Amino acid sequence: MSIKFKSIGTIYTPFKLKEEMPIQSKGAAGIKGTIKLKKKFTKGLKDLNGFSHIYLIYHLHKSINYSLLVTPFLDSEQHGVFATRAPKRPNPIGISVVKILTIKENMIEVEGVDMLDKTPLLDIKPFVPQFDNFETDKIGWLTGKTINLTKIKSDKRFQ
């Protein structure tokens, strides 16, 4: 079965290269970006300004091929790709939670961007803490490794 998605817009960020990007939006505090939605989707932004944060679902357009075993940024050992957030995935789809700063017509200014400049946007969904926050019992191999999240940056390992 073939599944096709069409971009609804573009995410503009300060990151031209994969290296030195934050590895998660939580580690990208203060880093601003702009979403330019295609004009035909502008009406879909109605009432979005009532939310402080949104999910961005996007195409990892510079990710070529995939690996089922990867060495993620927060570890030196291999793990199954589905136990990581590594970009070399069978379906190169990324997801980030960002803070809305302003919405004007088809433009959304956001904070917390952790994706490459000119990333194709697939969808936007509101972040709702009552839906989206869960108490977790375990975080697997990431236990104890998320402390310095803002200091860890992307490198060349997934090229």
C-alpha positions in Angstrom: 0.0 0.0 0.0 1.3 3.4 -0.9 0.6 6.4 1.4 1.2 9.9 0.3 1.2 13.1 2.3 1.4 16.6 1.0 3.0 19.4 2.9 0.7 22.0 4.4 3.5 24.5 4.8 7.1 25.0 5.7 9.0 25.4 9.0 11.8 28.0 8.9 14.5 27.7 11.6 18.0 29.0 12.1 19.4 25.5 11.4 20.9 25.1 7.9 22.9 22.0 8.8 22.0 18.9 10.9 25.1 19.4 13.1 24.6 21.5 16.3 20.8 21.4 16.2 19.0 20.7 19.5 18.1 17.0 19.6 14.6 17.7 21.1 12.3 20.7 21.3 12.6 20.7 25.1 16.3 21.4 24.6 15.6 24.3 22.2 14.3 26.8 24.7 14.5 30.3 23.3 15.2 29.2 19.7 12.6 30.8 17.5 11.2 29.7 14.1 8.4 30.6 11.7 5.8 28.4 10.1 4.5 29.5 6.8 1.2 27.7 6.2 0.0 27.4 2.6 -2.7 30.1 2.2 -5.4 27.6 1.4 -5.0 26.2 4.9 -5.2 29.5 6.8 -8.8 29.0 7.9 -7.6 25.9 9.7 -5.8 28.1 12.2 -9.0 29.5 13.6 -9.0 29.2 17.5 -5.4 27.9 17.5 -4.3 31.1 19.3 -6.2 29.8 22.4 -3.4 27.3 22.9 0.1 27.9 24.2 1.8 24.9 22.6 1.3 22.8 19.5 2.6 19.6 18.1 4.3 19.9 14.7 4.4 16.8 12.6 6.9 17.1 9.8 8.8 15.2 7.1 12.5 14.6 8.0 13.3 15.6 4.4 17.1 15.3 4.7 17.0 11.9 6.3 18.1 9.3 3.7 17.6 5.6 4.2 17.0 4.1 7.6 18.6 1.8 10.1 16.8 -0.6 12.4 19.7 -0.3 14.9 21.0 3.2 15.8 23.3 4.8 18.3 21.2 7.8 19.5 22.6 11.1 20.6 22.1 10.4 24.3 24.0 7.1 24.3 27.0 5.3 22.9 25.3 2.0 22.4 23.0 0.8 19.7 19.2 0.5 20.3 16.3 -0.4 18.0 15.2 2.6 16.1 11.7 2.3 17.5 13.2 2.7 21.1 14.7 6.0 20.0 13.8 9.3 18.4 16.6 9.0 15.9 15.9 10.6 12.4 16.9 7.6 10.3 13.5 5.9 10.4 11.5 3.7 7.9 9.1 6.6 7.6 11.0 9.8 8.2 8.4 11.6 10.3 9.3 14.0 13.1 7.2 15.4 15.9 8.0 18.3 18.2 6.1 20.4 20.7 6.7 24.1 20.3 5.3 27.2 22.0 3.2 29.6 20.0 4.4 33.2 20.1 2.1 34.8 17.5 -0.3 33.9 14.7 -0.8 36.4 11.9 -2.8 35.2 8.9 -0.9 32.1 7.6 2.2 32.7 9.7 3.0 31.2 13.1 6.0 32.3 15.1 7.1 29.6 17.5 9.7 28.9 20.1 11.5 25.6 20.7 12.4 24.6 17.1 14.6 21.5 16.8 14.3 20.9 13.0 16.2 21.9 9.9 15.4 25.1 8.1 12.7 24.7 5.4 11.3 21.5 6.9 8.0 20.4 5.2 5.2 20.6 7.6 2.6 17.7 7.5 0.2 18.7 10.3 -0.4 20.8 13.4 -2.2 19.6 16.5 -2.9 21.4 19.8 -1.0 20.2 22.9 -3.4 19.6 25.7 -1.8 18.6 29.0 -4.8 16.7 30.1 -4.6 14.5 27.0 -0.9 14.5 26.4 0.9 14.3 29.8 1.2 10.8 31.3 2.9 9.7 34.5 5.4 7.0 33.3 6.8 4.1 35.2 10.0 3.7 33.1 11.9 5.4 30.3 14.2 2.5 29.3 17.7 3.1 28.3 17.2 6.9 28.7 17.1 6.6 32.5 19.5 9.2 33.9 20.5 10.5 30.4 18.1 13.4 29.9 19.6 15.7 32.5 21.8 17.8 30.2 19.3 17.9 27.3 19.9 21.6 26.5 23.7 21.0 26.1 23.5 18.0 23.8 23.4 18.9 20.1 23.0 16.9 16.9 26.1 15.7 15.1 26.9 13.8 11.8 26.0 10.3 13.0 22.7 10.1 11.0 24.0 11.4 7.6 
